Each structure stands twice: as structure tokens, then as C-alpha cells.
Amino acid sequence: MSDLLEYKGYKGTVEFDYDDDILHGRVLFINSLLIYHGESIPELKLAFQNGIDDYLLHCEHTGTEPNKPFNGSFNVRIGSERHRKLAILAARKENSLNELVCDAVDLLINGKANYSATHMLINRIEEHSAKSTANSEPWIIQKKPEGEHNDTTNLH
């Protein structure tokens, strides 16, 4: 069971105000502030759906593009040194930087990596990058058949 409402790709919260004895919520992951309330779950769901419909209608009438909850892109501030190291790693793997980051995110989403392990790996990359020379590569890349991604198979 989810504590979020969903309608037309938008998600909204379900909250309870003990003082006013009312349910309320807000639409998540958009720039606009859309709030709704109701005295029952069915009333709250209807208010949420009506709020989304009204928002989309307002955007249509004003000629503005509605916020999309997830457009597949986000900015990450990682610092210039980490950016450089990732770009080098991506080049060594013959991948784009975007593909490398997507692979790392997939590991986190699929539970195959965790916060501690990720930081340990980043520290190892930073240590090896600092020690790396032209004759000593910290990454050994194993080529895979056409159409498959190259994976790092060994970290010294």
C-alpha cells in the first residue's frame, strides 16, 4: 500500500491534520504549489484529481507548459575533480559519462550497491587516480561482445 496518490503521472501526499480533523496533501515533484483537502479518503482523492485537472486546464488556457513530475533529467553537483575522474573512467570504459552515471544509479536502485559501498568505491577511485601514472592503469577493462556494456573487472 502506498501513502501517495497518483493521477495522470502526478503524485500527491496524504496527510492528516489532528487539530482541524481534516485530510490534506500537496502534489510532489513539480515547481507549482498544488494543495488539496477533504474530510474522507474518497473526498481527498477527488480533490487531488480535480486539482491536477484544474492545473492542466489552467496551463492550457495560459499557454504555459505544465510541470512534468519526472522528465528523465536532473542536475547533480559533484565538484570539478570528481567530474574529471568520472569522465576519465567513462572514457576508459568506452562509455559516455551519462551512461556511467546511469549504471551507478541502477546499482543503487536495484539494491546491488549501498551508501557505504559507494563511498568506499569512490575513495578507492580517488586513491588510485592520485597514484595512477601513464604506465600504471588502476582499471582493467574487459571487452565484451558488440552490444554489451564494458564492465570494470578488477580494481587493483
N, C-alpha and C positions, 0 to 999 in steps of 0.2 A: 504494500500500500504506500502511496506517495502522499506527502503533505503538500504537494504542489498541484495547482490546477493547470490544465493545458487546453488551449483553444487556438486553432489556426497557426500553430507553431510558436505561440507565445506561452510563457509560463508565469504563474502568479502564486503568491503566498496565501496561506490560510492561517490567520491569527485570531486570537480571542482577547477581547478587552474585558477584563474582570470588573472594572469599575463601571463601565457602561453596559455590560452584559450584551455585547454585540460581537459578531464576527466581522473581520475586515481583512484586507490584503492589498498588495501592490503588485504590479506587473514587473517582472525581473528582466534584467539584461537589455534594457533599452534606455535611451537618454531621456525620454519624456517621463514625467511622473504621472502614472495612471494608478489611481486608488479606487477601491470599491468596498462595499459593506453590505451586510444582510443579517437578518435575525435567525436564519436557519441555513443549513448547508445548501439545499436547493436554491434558496434566495441568493446566497453568496455566489454560487456557480453562475446563476443567471446574470447577476450584476457584473461579474468578471467578463462573461461573454458579451454583454451589452457594451461594456467599456471598450473592449477590443474592437467591436463593430463600429462604435462611435468614433474611435480614434482613426480607424482606417477610412471611414467616410469623411472625417474632417481633413485628413491628408489628401484625399481625392479632390475635395472641394477647393482646397487652398493650393493644390498643385505641388505639394511637398512630398518627398519620398518618405514613406513610413520607416521608422527604425526597424531593422530586422534583428531579432534576438541574437542570431549567430550567423555571420556571413562567411565564416571559414578563414578569417584573418584576424590576427591580433599582434600588437607590438610588444616586444619583450626587451627590456633594458638589461643588457648583460655586461656592459663595460667593453671598452675597446680591446683590452688584452684577451679576454675570454672570446670575444668575437673573432679575433685574429686566429686563436688556437683552433676554434671550431672550423673556420674557413680552411685552414691547413689540413685538418683531419678530413674534412669533406673532399678536398682535392685529392688527398692520398687514397681515399676510398672510391674515387671517381664518381662521387655523388654531388648533388647540389647542397648548399647549406640548408635550404628548406627541407630537402629530403632527409638529411641527417637529423635535424630537429624533429621532424615528424616521426622518425623511427624511435627517437628517445622518448617522445611523448607517448607513443604507442606502448612502449615498455612500461611506463608508469601507469597508463590506463588499464592495461591488461594484467597488472599486478606482478609483473616479472621484474620490477625494479622498485626500490623504495627510496625514501628520502636519504637515509644513511648510506645506502649503497651508491646512490647517485653522487653524493658528496665525496665518498671515497674514490669513485672513478674520476671525478673532476680533479681531485687532489693528485691522483696518480698521473693524469694527463698533464697537469701543470708541472709536476716534478720532472716528468720525462721530457717535456718541452724545454724546460730550463737546461737539462743535461744533454739534449739532443745536439748532435753535430752532423755535418754533411755525410759522414761515413757510418753513423750510428742512428738508425731509424727505430723509434720506440714502438712502431706499429708494424706488424707483419700482415700484409693483406693477402688473402687467399682469393684468387679469381674464381668466380662461379660461371656456369654456362650462361649464354646470352639470355636476357630476360629476367635473371635473378639478381638480387642485390648482392654487392660485395659485403662481407662481414669481417670485422676485426676478429682474428682467430687467436691472437696471442698478444698480451701486453707484457713486455719484459719487466 
